[in-house]
């Protein structure tokens, strides 16, 4: 078929129309969330395209009431510190398992693999975390220590480390470098695509974490943002106690009349925006590292 033939132009036009409609269908839920967070109760309906008037009262509401800013800060702390802690364990474990002369290497690898397919169950997990680790009301401990190590990323990073020439490590040892120096000054700088990919996935996981805080956290001031958003949605179904308290607090600042749906959507936008802002900085590494570890085991 010729490039400029009628059939080729029809095919290209059909592709553009199909992909355009598909893109609109994918983007509309996000657009609807943003528009819902910017309208009043009078203009609200389930499908918002172009409202007649916009208001930022919902965003003012969530920032003047103490609960949402506290939850936002808590989620940031959990994401940053949890991801750093997780990366430290993943990198050191993967580096150790990448060494062929490690005693018991096969047995350790099998031990880690077993945890990918079997778990002890929720009740033993809860007993260990509360009775021995004492993570109650400590969000960072509840989200990081009780959830590491991510075995999948250990395997992927171990494979990536194996592809780095061993001669680099041997040269460093001759110059007097120890294993920590080799790992942090030679191996990790050469593994930035892999590290960036793991960082992105783990940080998204920590940012969206709500289940473990729901189990271990009983203090409202220590709730992460995602769990607070879940409580707001459930409270709307059960009498809106949470949002009513927040509205009373906002009334002290002169903000009145903000309805529940706008508050939820504004909180959802604030919960989604940080990850969307971080992704462009990691994209160049992500596109290189997303297929790491898939060449050879």
C-alpha positions as CSV (number, residue, x, y, z in Angstrom):
1,X,0.0,0.0,0.0
2,X,1.4,3.4,-1.0
3,X,2.1,5.8,1.8
4,X,-0.2,8.6,0.4
5,X,-2.9,6.3,-0.9
6,X,-6.5,6.7,0.0
7,X,-6.5,3.6,2.2
8,X,-3.5,4.8,4.1
9,X,-5.0,8.2,4.8
10,X,-8.3,6.5,6.0
11,X,-6.3,4.2,8.3
12,X,-4.3,7.1,9.8
13,X,-7.5,9.2,10.3
14,X,-9.3,6.3,11.9
15,X,-6.3,5.8,14.2
16,X,-6.2,9.4,15.2
17,X,-10.0,9.5,15.9
18,X,-9.8,6.2,17.9
19,X,-6.8,7.2,20.0
20,X,-8.2,10.7,20.5
21,X,-11.5,9.4,21.9
22,X,-9.6,6.8,24.0
23,X,-7.4,9.6,25.5
24,X,-10.5,11.7,26.3
25,X,-12.1,8.8,28.0
26,X,-9.0,8.2,30.1
27,X,-8.5,11.9,31.0
28,X,-12.1,12.8,31.7
29,X,-12.2,11.2,35.3
30,X,-9.2,13.3,36.2
31,X,-10.8,16.4,34.7
32,X,-14.0,15.6,36.5
33,X,-12.2,15.3,39.9
34,X,-10.5,18.7,39.4
35,X,-13.8,20.4,38.3
36,X,-15.7,18.9,41.2
37,X,-13.1,20.3,43.6
38,X,-13.7,23.8,42.2
39,X,-17.5,24.1,42.1
40,X,-20.2,24.8,44.7
41,X,-22.9,22.5,45.7
42,X,-25.5,24.2,43.5
43,X,-23.5,23.5,40.3
44,X,-22.4,20.0,41.2
45,X,-23.4,17.0,39.1
46,X,-21.8,13.7,38.4
47,X,-20.4,14.8,35.0
48,X,-18.8,18.2,35.0
49,X,-17.3,19.6,31.8
50,X,-17.2,23.4,32.0
51,X,-18.8,24.8,35.1
52,X,-20.2,28.4,35.0
53,X,-18.2,29.5,38.0
54,X,-15.2,28.2,39.9
55,X,-14.3,28.5,43.6
56,X,-11.2,27.5,45.6
57,X,-13.1,27.2,48.9
58,X,-12.5,23.5,49.0
59,X,-8.7,24.0,48.8
60,X,-8.8,26.8,51.4
61,X,-10.8,24.5,53.6
62,X,-8.4,21.6,53.5
63,X,-5.4,23.8,54.2
64,X,-6.9,25.8,57.1
65,X,-8.2,22.7,58.9
66,X,-5.4,21.0,60.8
67,X,-6.2,17.3,59.9
68,X,-5.4,17.3,56.2
69,X,-2.0,19.3,56.5
70,X,-1.0,17.0,59.3
71,X,-1.9,13.9,57.2
72,X,0.0,15.4,54.2
73,X,3.2,15.9,56.2
74,X,2.9,12.4,57.7
75,X,2.6,10.9,54.2
76,X,5.6,12.9,53.1
77,X,7.7,11.6,56.0
78,X,6.5,8.0,55.5
79,X,7.3,8.2,51.8
80,X,10.8,9.8,52.1
81,X,12.1,7.9,55.1
82,X,10.4,4.6,54.2
83,X,11.7,4.7,50.6
84,X,15.2,5.5,51.8
85,X,15.1,2.7,54.4
86,X,13.7,0.3,51.9
87,X,16.3,1.2,49.2
88,X,19.1,0.7,51.7
89,X,17.9,-2.8,52.5
90,X,17.2,-3.7,48.9
91,X,20.6,-2.5,47.6
92,X,22.7,-4.1,50.4
93,X,20.8,-7.4,50.1
94,X,21.0,-7.5,46.3
95,X,24.7,-6.7,46.4
96,X,25.4,-9.5,48.8
97,X,23.4,-12.0,46.8
98,X,25.1,-11.0,43.6
99,X,28.4,-12.3,45.0
100,X,29.0,-15.9,43.8
101,X,31.4,-16.6,46.7
102,X,28.8,-15.7,49.4
103,X,28.4,-18.7,51.8
104,X,24.9,-20.1,51.7
105,X,23.9,-17.9,48.7
106,X,21.5,-20.4,47.2
107,X,19.8,-21.2,50.5
108,X,19.4,-17.5,51.3
109,X,18.0,-16.8,47.8
110,X,15.5,-19.7,48.3
111,X,14.5,-18.3,51.7
112,X,13.7,-14.9,50.1
113,X,11.8,-16.5,47.2
114,X,9.6,-18.5,49.6
115,X,8.3,-15.2,51.1
116,X,7.1,-14.1,47.6
117,X,4.6,-17.0,47.5
118,X,3.7,-17.7,51.1
119,X,3.0,-15.5,54.2
120,X,2.3,-16.2,57.8
121,X,-1.2,-14.6,57.6
122,X,-2.5,-11.3,59.0
123,X,-3.0,-12.5,62.6
124,X,0.6,-13.6,63.2
125,X,1.8,-10.5,61.4
126,X,-0.3,-8.3,63.7
127,X,0.9,-10.2,66.9
128,X,4.6,-9.9,65.9
129,X,4.3,-6.2,65.0
130,X,2.4,-5.2,68.2
131,X,3.8,-7.5,70.8
132,X,7.5,-7.6,69.7
133,X,8.1,-4.6,67.4
134,X,5.7,-2.2,69.2
135,X,4.8,-0.2,66.1
136,X,1.4,1.0,67.4
137,X,0.9,4.7,66.7
138,X,4.3,4.9,65.0
139,X,3.4,5.4,61.3
140,X,7.0,5.2,59.9
141,X,7.7,1.9,61.7
142,X,4.3,0.5,60.8
143,X,4.8,1.3,57.1
144,X,8.5,0.6,56.6
145,X,9.9,-1.9,59.0
146,X,6.9,-4.2,58.8
147,X,6.9,-4.2,55.0
148,X,10.5,-4.8,54.0
149,X,12.3,-6.3,52.1
150,X,10.7,-6.1,48.6
151,X,12.0,-9.5,47.3
152,X,11.0,-8.8,43.7
153,X,13.2,-5.7,43.6
154,X,16.1,-7.6,45.3
155,X,16.0,-10.1,42.5
156,X,15.9,-7.5,39.8
157,X,18.7,-5.4,41.3
158,X,20.8,-8.5,41.9
159,X,20.6,-9.3,38.2
160,X,21.5,-5.8,37.3
161,X,24.6,-5.9,39.6
162,X,25.7,-9.1,38.0
163,X,25.9,-7.3,34.7
164,X,28.5,-4.8,36.0
165,X,32.0,-6.0,35.2
166,X,33.7,-7.6,38.2
167,X,37.0,-6.0,37.2
168,X,35.7,-2.7,38.6
169,X,35.3,-4.1,42.0
170,X,38.6,-6.0,41.9
171,X,40.5,-2.8,40.9
172,X,38.8,-1.0,43.8
173,X,39.8,-3.8,46.3
174,X,43.4,-3.6,45.1
175,X,43.3,0.2,45.9
176,X,42.1,-0.7,49.5
177,X,38.4,-0.1,49.1
178,X,36.0,-2.2,51.3
179,X,32.7,-3.6,50.2
180,X,30.7,-0.6,51.4
181,X,32.9,1.7,49.4
182,X,32.6,-0.4,46.3
183,X,28.8,-0.5,46.7
184,X,28.1,3.1,47.4
185,X,30.8,4.7,45.2
186,X,31.1,2.4,42.2
187,X,28.1,0.0,41.9
188,X,25.2,2.3,42.8
189,X,26.3,5.2,40.6
190,X,26.4,2.8,37.7
191,X,23.0,1.5,38.6
192,X,21.0,4.8,38.5
193,X,18.4,3.6,36.0
194,X,17.6,0.6,38.3
195,X,17.7,2.7,41.5
196,X,15.4,5.4,40.0
197,X,12.9,2.8,38.8
198,X,12.8,1.1,42.2
199,X,12.6,4.5,43.9
200,X,9.6,5.5,41.8
201,X,7.6,2.2,42.5
202,X,8.5,2.1,46.2
203,X,7.7,5.8,46.8
204,X,4.3,5.4,45.1
205,X,3.6,2.4,47.3
206,X,4.5,4.3,50.5
207,X,2.6,7.4,49.4
208,X,-0.5,5.3,48.8
209,X,-0.1,3.2,52.0
210,X,-3.3,3.1,54.1
211,X,-3.8,-0.6,55.1
212,X,-1.0,-0.9,57.6
213,X,-1.7,2.5,59.2
214,X,-5.3,1.5,59.5
215,X,-4.3,-1.6,61.5
216,X,-1.7,0.0,63.8
217,X,-2.5,3.7,64.1
218,X,-5.3,4.8,66.4
219,X,-4.4,8.5,66.8
220,X,-6.0,10.9,64.3
221,X,-3.0,13.2,64.3
222,X,-0.8,10.5,63.0
223,X,-3.0,9.3,60.1
224,X,-1.4,9.5,56.6
225,X,-3.2,11.3,53.9
226,X,-4.6,8.2,52.1
227,X,-6.1,6.8,55.2
228,X,-7.7,10.1,56.1
229,X,-9.2,10.3,52.7
230,X,-10.6,6.8,53.2
231,X,-12.1,7.9,56.5
232,X,-13.7,10.9,54.9
233,X,-15.4,8.8,52.3
234,X,-16.6,6.3,54.9
235,X,-17.8,9.1,57.2
236,X,-19.9,10.6,54.4
237,X,-21.7,7.3,54.2
238,X,-22.1,7.0,57.9
239,X,-23.2,10.5,58.9
240,X,-20.2,12.7,57.8
241,X,-18.8,13.0,61.4
242,X,-15.3,13.6,60.2
243,X,-16.1,16.2,57.6
244,X,-18.6,18.0,60.0
245,X,-15.8,18.4,62.5
246,X,-13.5,19.8,59.8
247,X,-16.2,22.2,58.6
248,X,-16.7,23.5,62.1
249,X,-12.9,24.1,62.3
250,X,-13.0,25.9,58.9
251,X,-15.9,28.1,60.0
252,X,-13.5,29.8,62.4
253,X,-11.6,31.1,59.3
254,X,-14.7,32.3,57.6
255,X,-15.0,29.4,55.1
256,X,-18.5,28.1,55.0
257,X,-20.8,26.2,52.6
258,X,-18.1,23.9,51.2
259,X,-19.8,20.6,50.4
260,X,-18.5,17.1,51.0
261,X,-17.8,16.0,47.5
262,X,-15.6,19.1,46.8
263,X,-13.6,18.5,49.9
264,X,-13.0,14.8,49.0
265,X,-12.0,15.7,45.4
266,X,-9.7,18.6,46.6
267,X,-8.0,16.2,49.0
268,X,-7.7,13.6,46.2
269,X,-6.0,16.2,43.9
270,X,-3.5,17.1,46.7
271,X,-2.9,13.4,47.3
272,X,-2.2,12.7,43.6
273,X,-0.2,15.9,42.7
274,X,3.1,15.1,44.5
275,X,3.6,11.8,42.6
276,X,2.7,13.5,39.3
277,X,5.3,16.2,40.0
278,X,8.1,13.7,40.9
279,X,7.6,11.4,37.9
280,X,9.0,13.8,35.2
281,X,12.3,14.0,37.1
282,X,12.7,10.2,37.1
283,X,11.2,9.5,33.7
284,X,14.6,9.4,31.8
285,X,15.8,6.8,34.3
286,X,12.5,5.0,34.4
287,X,12.4,4.4,30.6
288,X,15.8,2.8,30.8
289,X,15.3,0.9,34.0
290,X,11.8,-0.5,33.6
291,X,13.2,-3.6,31.8
292,X,16.2,-4.2,34.0
293,X,16.9,-7.7,35.1
294,X,14.9,-9.2,32.3
295,X,17.9,-10.3,30.1
296,X,19.5,-13.0,32.2
297,X,19.1,-14.4,35.7
